[in-house]
Amino acid sequence: MAYKTIYPYTNDVLKEYDNASDADVENALETGHQLYKAWRRDNDLEARKTQLHKVAELLRRDRDKYAEAMTKDMGKLFTEALGEVDLCADIADYYADKADDFLKPVPLETDTGDAYYLKQSTGVILAVEPWNFPFYQIMRVFAPNFIGGNPMLLKHASNCPTSAQAFEDLVREAGAPEGSFKNLFVSYDQVNVIIADKRVAGVCLTGSERGGASVAEVAGRNLKKSSLELGGNDAFLILEDADFEALKEIIFFARLYNAGQVCTSSKRFIVVGQANYDKFVDMVVETFKTAKWGDPMDEATTLAPLSSASAKEDVLKQIQLAVDNGATVAYGNEPIDHPGNFVMPTVLTNITKENPIYNQEIFGPVASIYKVDSDEEAIELANDSSYGLGGTVFSSSQEHAERVAVQVETGMSFINSGWATLPELPFGGIKNSGYGRELSELGFTTFLNEHLVYTPK
């Protein structure tokens, strides 16, 4: 596996990195394990809180540097990358601020004696992370585990190595002890070896279903805890009483942010009623027409290239698959003459259940729009999916929106908004979208031991 920064705007190779040797892996495992034992013995929580706040401070100080690294790695707009750096700083501060509260013993009610449980670290955690949010994907698992006392090893996507190394350098500059966080440019075979190692307590992955199944298999075979986030085909339900003026404000963000390469971005738009459907298709087409592709470092650009040449090829193949099986292109699907990995924003309609694309996630700037005649049909269509990560319900009535939202089989529902992520909100899904939660207090406890202490009368 070659770790390279290939700038998606030009497809030029900017930097290559050497793969980690087996000796590098062993050193990282042993260093992390010894740090885990030291933290269990001496705690050092106050030092970790200070160091995590320092991580946030450095992110804000050098936000341009980190944002540019992400843009050059995977092509996202520099302006969006800046927002990602800010979010990472907020996550770091959140867990440092919440550490004492989240780690305090939890009393248990029993009339047989005295009982409580402690939240304790379990050991080295391996994170296998994707390219679409090169810093955020790391931070949302690093920050809670670091505060909880679990050192972390990272196997990042092979196309964003500069970001991966920059994150390790950031943690070191913040004063965290050696072994707190180690980036490793490893092969998949080495990943399996790491998971199986007795010094590793668990593994978290964000990525494809195939990658998740592989990691979960190795983790299960070795009795290791795992947490998976495997993408989504999120439904965006537009009910008959939806406020179209409010809708108009969020459609671009809901589908074209990060060039559509977001697990929780809206991908299936389900509209109740013929009049609303016609109006909505026109709205999406007009919104997509405003997208301005170009240099992602230019703040005037609003549509970034996809992360790689292969990502572009995959999305174009999926559009063609949809069309070959009867879908209508309401807008887009035209080539963009540029060496970068651009895909024209595309709107697909008339997708039947028999169309192979019906149950596929399109990880790019493509909106699929469906028409239904009732809330019940909208809910049925939303739930007719292998995925269950997030989703949106739009209605001018909060009560109406929530009544529909709670019937959708998903991990997260957003009312009258596109997707969102905040340190205090749990993130995760069900079905083939994976299991476990990241962020919030739920994400904090994923890899901690809830240790019961019981004294009977």
C-alpha positions as CSV (number, residue, x, y, z in Angstrom):
1,M,0.0,0.0,0.0
2,A,1.6,3.3,-1.1
3,Y,0.9,6.3,1.1
4,K,1.0,9.4,-1.1
5,T,-0.4,12.9,-1.2
6,I,-1.8,13.2,-4.7
7,Y,-3.5,16.6,-5.0
8,P,-7.0,15.9,-6.4
9,Y,-7.1,19.3,-8.2
10,T,-4.1,18.5,-10.4
11,N,-3.4,14.8,-9.7
12,D,0.2,15.7,-9.1
13,V,2.1,13.6,-6.5
14,L,3.1,16.1,-3.8
15,K,4.7,13.7,-1.3
16,E,5.3,10.0,-0.7
17,Y,5.8,8.3,2.6
18,D,7.6,5.1,3.6
19,N,5.6,2.2,4.9
20,A,6.0,1.2,8.6
21,S,8.1,-1.9,9.2
22,D,7.1,-4.7,11.5
23,A,9.6,-3.3,14.0
24,D,7.9,0.1,13.9
25,V,4.6,-1.6,14.7
26,E,6.1,-3.5,17.6
27,N,7.7,-0.4,19.0
28,A,4.4,1.5,18.7
29,L,2.5,-1.3,20.5
30,E,4.9,-1.6,23.3
31,T,5.3,2.2,23.8
32,G,1.5,2.5,23.9
33,H,1.0,-0.4,26.2
34,Q,3.6,0.9,28.7
35,L,1.9,4.3,28.7
36,Y,-1.5,2.7,29.3
37,K,0.0,0.9,32.4
38,A,1.6,4.2,33.6
39,W,-1.7,6.0,33.2
40,R,-3.5,3.3,35.1
41,R,-1.0,3.5,37.9
42,D,-0.5,7.3,38.1
43,N,-3.7,8.6,36.4
44,D,-2.2,11.9,35.1
45,L,-5.7,13.1,34.2
46,E,-4.9,16.7,35.0
47,A,-1.9,16.6,32.7
48,R,-4.0,15.0,29.9
49,K,-6.6,17.7,30.3
50,T,-3.9,20.4,29.9
51,Q,-2.4,18.7,26.9
52,L,-5.7,18.3,25.2
53,H,-6.5,21.9,25.7
54,K,-3.1,22.7,24.2
55,V,-4.0,20.6,21.1
56,A,-7.1,22.8,20.7
57,E,-4.9,25.9,21.1
58,L,-2.4,24.8,18.5
59,L,-5.2,23.9,16.0
60,R,-6.6,27.4,16.3
61,R,-3.2,29.0,16.1
62,D,-2.1,27.0,13.0
63,R,-5.5,26.4,11.4
64,D,-4.3,27.5,7.9
65,K,-1.5,25.0,8.0
66,Y,-3.7,22.1,9.0
67,A,-6.4,23.1,6.6
68,E,-4.1,23.2,3.6
69,A,-2.7,19.8,4.5
70,M,-6.3,18.4,4.3
71,T,-7.0,20.2,1.0
72,K,-3.9,19.0,-0.6
73,D,-4.5,15.4,0.6
74,M,-8.1,14.9,-0.5
75,G,-9.2,18.0,-2.3
76,K,-11.8,19.5,0.0
77,L,-12.4,23.3,-0.2
78,F,-9.9,25.2,1.9
79,T,-12.8,27.1,3.5
80,E,-14.4,23.8,4.5
81,A,-11.1,22.5,5.8
82,L,-10.8,25.6,8.1
83,G,-14.2,24.7,9.5
84,E,-13.0,21.2,10.1
85,V,-9.9,22.4,12.1
86,D,-12.2,24.6,14.2
87,L,-14.5,21.6,14.9
88,C,-11.5,19.5,16.0
89,A,-10.4,22.2,18.4
90,D,-13.9,22.3,19.8
91,I,-14.0,18.5,20.3
92,A,-10.6,18.6,22.1
93,D,-11.8,21.3,24.4
94,Y,-15.1,19.6,25.0
95,Y,-13.5,16.3,26.3
96,A,-11.0,18.2,28.4
97,D,-13.7,20.2,30.0
98,K,-16.0,17.2,30.5
99,A,-13.3,14.8,31.8
100,D,-14.1,15.1,35.5
101,D,-17.8,14.9,35.0
102,F,-17.6,11.9,32.6
103,L,-15.1,10.0,34.8
104,K,-16.8,10.4,38.1
105,P,-18.1,7.1,39.7
106,V,-21.8,6.3,39.0
107,P,-23.8,5.2,42.0
108,L,-26.2,2.3,41.6
109,E,-29.5,1.8,43.5
110,T,-29.6,-1.4,45.5
111,D,-31.1,-2.2,48.9
112,T,-28.5,-5.0,49.4
113,G,-25.5,-2.8,50.1
114,D,-23.4,-0.1,48.5
115,A,-22.6,-0.2,44.7
116,Y,-21.2,2.0,42.1
117,Y,-19.2,1.7,38.9
118,L,-16.0,3.3,37.7
119,K,-15.1,4.2,34.1
120,Q,-11.6,2.9,33.5
121,S,-9.2,2.6,30.6
122,T,-8.8,-0.7,28.9
123,G,-5.6,-0.4,26.8
124,V,-4.3,0.6,23.3
125,I,-7.0,1.4,20.7
126,L,-6.5,1.1,17.0
127,A,-8.3,3.6,14.8
128,V,-8.8,2.8,11.1
129,E,-10.0,6.0,9.5
130,P,-11.1,7.3,6.0
131,W,-10.0,10.3,3.9
132,N,-13.1,12.4,3.7
133,F,-12.5,14.3,7.0
134,P,-8.8,13.7,7.6
135,F,-8.6,15.5,11.0
136,Y,-12.1,15.2,12.3
137,Q,-12.3,11.5,11.9
138,I,-9.2,11.1,14.1
139,M,-10.1,13.7,16.7
140,R,-13.6,12.3,17.5
141,V,-11.9,9.1,18.6
142,F,-8.6,10.4,19.9
143,A,-9.9,13.0,22.3
144,P,-12.2,10.8,24.4
145,N,-9.8,7.9,24.5
146,F,-6.9,10.1,25.4
147,I,-8.8,11.6,28.3
148,G,-10.0,8.2,29.3
149,G,-6.5,6.8,29.4
150,N,-6.4,4.7,26.2
151,P,-3.4,5.4,24.0
152,M,-4.2,5.3,20.3
153,L,-2.7,3.9,17.1
154,L,-3.8,5.2,13.7
155,K,-4.0,3.6,10.3
156,H,-5.3,6.4,8.1
157,A,-6.4,6.3,4.5
158,S,-3.4,5.9,2.1
159,N,-4.3,9.1,0.2
160,C,-4.1,11.5,3.2
161,P,-0.8,10.7,4.8
162,T,0.3,14.3,5.3
163,S,-2.8,14.9,7.5
164,A,-2.1,11.8,9.5
165,Q,1.5,12.7,10.2
166,A,0.5,16.3,11.0
167,F,-1.9,15.0,13.6
168,E,0.8,13.0,15.3
169,D,3.1,16.0,15.2
170,L,0.3,18.1,16.7
171,V,-0.2,15.8,19.7
172,R,3.5,15.7,20.3
173,E,3.8,19.5,20.2
174,A,1.0,19.7,22.7
175,G,3.2,17.9,25.2
176,A,1.4,14.6,25.3
177,P,3.7,11.7,26.3
178,E,5.2,9.4,23.7
179,G,2.8,6.7,22.9
180,S,-0.4,8.8,23.4
181,F,-1.0,8.8,19.6
182,K,1.0,7.1,16.9
183,N,0.4,7.3,13.2
184,L,1.4,4.1,11.3
185,F,1.7,3.8,7.5
186,V,0.8,0.1,7.7
187,S,-0.6,-2.6,5.3
188,Y,-3.9,-4.4,5.9
189,D,-2.0,-7.5,6.9
190,Q,-0.3,-5.4,9.6
191,V,-3.7,-4.0,10.7
192,N,-4.8,-7.6,11.3
193,V,-1.7,-8.3,13.3
194,I,-2.2,-5.2,15.4
195,I,-5.9,-6.1,16.2
196,A,-4.8,-9.6,17.3
197,D,-2.1,-8.3,19.6
198,K,-2.9,-8.9,23.2
199,R,-1.8,-5.3,24.1
200,V,-4.7,-3.9,21.9
201,A,-8.1,-3.6,23.7
202,G,-10.3,-2.5,20.7
203,V,-10.6,-1.2,17.2
204,C,-12.8,1.5,15.7
205,L,-13.3,2.0,11.9
206,T,-15.0,4.4,9.7
207,G,-15.1,3.2,6.1
208,S,-16.7,0.8,3.7
209,E,-18.9,-2.1,4.5
210,R,-16.3,-4.5,3.2
211,G,-13.6,-2.8,5.4
212,G,-15.9,-2.9,8.4
213,A,-16.7,-6.6,7.9
214,S,-13.0,-7.4,7.6
215,V,-12.0,-5.5,10.8
216,A,-15.0,-6.8,12.8
217,E,-14.2,-10.4,11.7
218,V,-10.6,-10.1,13.0
219,A,-11.8,-8.3,16.2
220,G,-14.4,-10.9,16.9
221,R,-12.0,-13.8,16.3
222,N,-9.7,-12.2,18.9
223,L,-12.5,-11.2,21.3
224,K,-11.8,-7.4,20.9
225,K,-14.4,-4.8,21.1
226,S,-15.1,-2.9,17.9
227,S,-17.0,0.2,16.8
228,L,-18.0,0.7,13.1
229,E,-19.3,3.6,11.1
230,L,-19.9,2.4,7.5
231,G,-21.6,5.1,5.6
232,G,-25.2,5.8,4.7
233,N,-27.8,6.4,2.2
234,D,-29.6,9.1,4.2
235,A,-33.2,10.0,3.4
236,F,-34.3,13.6,3.4
237,L,-38.1,13.6,3.8
238,I,-40.0,16.7,2.5
239,L,-43.5,16.5,4.0
240,E,-46.5,18.3,2.4
241,D,-46.4,21.2,4.8
242,A,-42.6,21.8,4.3
243,D,-41.4,25.4,4.3
244,F,-39.7,25.7,0.8
245,E,-38.1,29.0,1.6
246,A,-36.2,27.3,4.5
247,L,-35.5,24.3,2.3
248,K,-33.9,26.5,-0.3
249,E,-31.3,27.7,2.2
250,I,-29.9,24.2,3.0
251,I,-30.1,22.1,-0.1
252,F,-26.6,23.0,-1.3
253,F,-25.0,22.2,2.1
254,A,-27.1,19.1,2.5
255,R,-25.8,17.4,-0.6
256,L,-22.8,19.3,-2.0
257,Y,-20.7,20.0,1.1
258,N,-17.4,18.3,0.7
259,A,-18.4,17.5,-2.9
260,G,-21.0,15.2,-1.5
261,Q,-18.4,13.0,0.2
262,V,-20.1,12.9,3.6
263,C,-21.5,9.8,5.2
264,T,-24.4,11.7,6.6
265,S,-25.1,14.0,3.7
266,S,-28.6,13.7,2.3
267,K,-28.6,11.3,-0.7
268,R,-32.3,10.2,-1.2
269,F,-34.7,13.1,-1.3
270,I,-38.3,11.8,-0.7
271,V,-41.1,14.3,-1.5
272,V,-44.7,14.0,-0.5
273,G,-47.1,15.1,-3.2
274,Q,-46.9,15.8,-6.9
275,A,-46.9,19.6,-6.6
276,N,-44.1,19.6,-4.0
277,Y,-42.2,17.1,-6.1
278,D,-42.1,19.2,-9.2
279,K,-41.3,22.3,-7.2
280,F,-38.5,20.5,-5.3
281,V,-36.9,19.1,-8.5
282,D,-36.7,22.5,-10.0
283,M,-35.3,23.9,-6.7
284,V,-32.5,21.3,-6.6
285,V,-31.6,21.8,-10.3
286,E,-31.4,25.6,-9.8
287,T,-29.3,25.1,-6.7
288,F,-26.9,22.7,-8.3
289,K,-26.5,25.1,-11.3
290,T,-24.9,27.6,-8.9
291,A,-22.0,25.3,-7.9
292,K,-18.7,26.8,-9.0
293,W,-16.0,24.2,-9.5
294,G,-12.3,25.2,-9.5
295,D,-9.2,25.5,-7.3
296,P,-10.2,24.3,-3.8
297,M,-7.7,26.8,-2.3
298,D,-9.7,29.6,-3.9
299,E,-12.4,30.9,-1.6
300,A,-14.6,31.7,-4.6
301,T,-14.8,27.9,-5.4
302,T,-17.9,26.2,-4.1
303,L,-17.5,22.7,-5.6
304,A,-14.3,20.7,-4.8
305,P,-12.9,17.8,-6.8
306,L,-13.5,14.3,-5.6
307,S,-10.8,12.8,-3.5
308,S,-9.1,10.7,-6.2
309,A,-9.3,9.6,-9.8
310,S,-10.8,6.3,-8.7
311,A,-13.5,8.1,-6.6
312,K,-14.5,10.1,-9.7
313,E,-14.6,7.0,-11.8
314,D,-16.8,5.2,-9.2
315,V,-19.3,8.0,-9.1
316,L,-19.6,8.3,-12.9
317,K,-20.1,4.5,-13.1
318,Q,-22.9,4.7,-10.6
319,I,-24.6,7.5,-12.5
320,Q,-24.4,5.5,-15.7
321,L,-25.7,2.4,-13.9
322,A,-28.7,4.3,-12.7
323,V,-29.4,5.7,-16.2
324,D,-28.9,2.3,-17.9
325,N,-31.6,1.0,-15.6
326,G,-34.2,3.6,-16.3
327,A,-33.3,6.7,-14.2
328,T,-33.7,10.1,-15.6
329,V,-31.0,12.8,-15.5
330,A,-32.9,16.0,-14.6
331,Y,-29.6,17.9,-14.5
332,G,-25.8,17.2,-14.8
333,N,-23.9,14.1,-15.8
334,E,-21.7,16.1,-18.2
335,P,-17.9,16.0,-18.3
336,I,-15.8,18.7,-16.8
337,D,-12.8,19.4,-18.9
338,H,-10.1,19.6,-16.3
339,P,-7.2,17.3,-15.1
340,G,-8.7,17.4,-11.6
341,N,-11.2,14.8,-10.3
342,F,-14.4,16.9,-10.8
343,V,-17.9,15.5,-11.2
344,M,-20.7,17.8,-12.3
345,P,-23.5,18.0,-9.8
346,T,-26.2,15.6,-11.0
347,V,-29.9,15.2,-10.2
348,L,-31.5,11.8,-10.8
349,T,-35.2,11.0,-10.8
350,N,-37.5,8.1,-11.8
351,I,-35.4,5.5,-9.8
352,T,-37.4,2.3,-9.4
353,K,-36.9,-0.3,-6.7
354,E,-35.5,-2.6,-9.4
355,N,-32.7,-0.1,-10.3
356,P,-29.4,-1.4,-8.8
357,I,-28.6,2.2,-7.6
358,Y,-31.8,2.1,-5.4
359,N,-29.8,0.6,-2.5
360,Q,-26.4,2.1,-3.2
361,E,-24.6,5.0,-1.5
362,I,-23.3,7.5,-4.1
363,F,-20.4,9.2,-2.5
364,G,-20.3,12.3,-4.6
365,P,-22.4,15.3,-5.8
366,V,-25.5,13.4,-6.9
367,A,-29.1,13.8,-5.6
368,S,-31.7,11.1,-6.1
369,I,-35.3,12.4,-5.9
370,Y,-38.4,10.3,-5.3
371,K,-42.1,11.1,-5.2
372,V,-44.6,9.5,-2.8
373,D,-48.2,10.3,-2.0
374,S,-48.2,10.1,1.8
375,D,-46.2,10.2,5.0
376,E,-46.6,6.5,5.3
377,E,-45.1,5.9,1.9
378,A,-42.3,8.3,2.7
379,I,-41.4,6.4,5.9
380,E,-41.6,3.1,4.1
381,L,-39.3,4.2,1.3
382,A,-36.9,5.8,3.8
383,N,-36.7,2.5,5.7
384,D,-36.3,0.4,2.6
385,S,-32.5,0.6,2.8
386,S,-29.6,-1.5,4.0
387,Y,-28.3,1.7,5.7
388,G,-29.4,3.6,8.8
389,L,-27.0,6.4,9.6
390,G,-28.8,9.7,9.6
391,G,-31.7,11.5,7.9
392,T,-33.7,14.7,7.8
393,V,-37.4,15.5,8.1
394,F,-38.7,18.8,6.8
395,S,-42.1,20.2,8.0
396,S,-43.5,23.5,9.1
397,S,-44.8,21.7,12.1
398,Q,-42.3,20.5,14.7
399,E,-44.7,18.0,16.1
400,H,-45.4,16.6,12.6
401,A,-41.7,16.4,11.8
402,E,-40.9,14.6,15.0
403,R,-43.8,12.2,14.6
404,V,-42.4,11.1,11.3
405,A,-38.8,11.2,12.3
406,V,-39.1,8.7,15.1
407,Q,-40.5,6.1,12.7
408,V,-37.5,6.2,10.4
409,E,-35.0,3.4,11.1
410,T,-31.8,5.4,11.6
411,G,-29.2,6.4,14.2
412,M,-29.7,10.2,13.9
413,S,-32.6,12.4,12.7
414,F,-32.3,16.1,12.0
415,I,-35.4,18.2,12.0
416,N,-35.7,21.0,9.4
417,S,-31.9,21.0,8.8
418,G,-29.2,19.2,7.0
419,W,-26.9,16.9,8.8
420,A,-24.9,18.2,11.7
421,T,-22.0,17.2,13.9
422,L,-21.1,18.7,17.3
423,P,-18.9,17.4,20.2
424,E,-22.0,17.0,22.4
425,L,-24.1,15.0,19.9
426,P,-23.7,11.2,19.6
427,F,-22.7,10.0,16.1
428,G,-23.5,6.6,14.7
429,G,-26.0,4.4,13.0
430,I,-27.7,1.0,12.7
431,K,-28.1,-1.7,10.0
432,N,-25.2,-1.8,7.5
433,S,-24.2,1.7,8.7
434,G,-22.5,0.0,11.6
435,Y,-22.7,0.0,15.4
436,G,-21.4,2.0,18.4
437,R,-21.3,5.7,18.9
438,E,-18.7,8.4,18.7
439,L,-18.8,11.9,20.3
440,S,-20.8,13.0,23.3
441,E,-20.7,10.9,26.5
442,L,-21.7,7.9,24.6
443,G,-18.6,8.1,22.5
444,F,-16.5,8.7,25.6
445,T,-17.5,5.3,27.1
446,T,-17.2,3.2,24.0
447,F,-13.8,1.7,24.9
448,L,-13.9,2.2,28.7
449,N,-14.5,-0.5,31.3
450,E,-17.6,0.0,33.5
451,H,-16.1,-1.5,36.6
452,L,-18.6,-2.5,39.3
453,V,-17.6,-2.0,42.9
454,Y,-20.1,-3.7,45.3
455,T,-20.1,-4.0,49.1
456,P,-23.0,-6.1,50.4
457,K,-24.6,-5.3,53.8
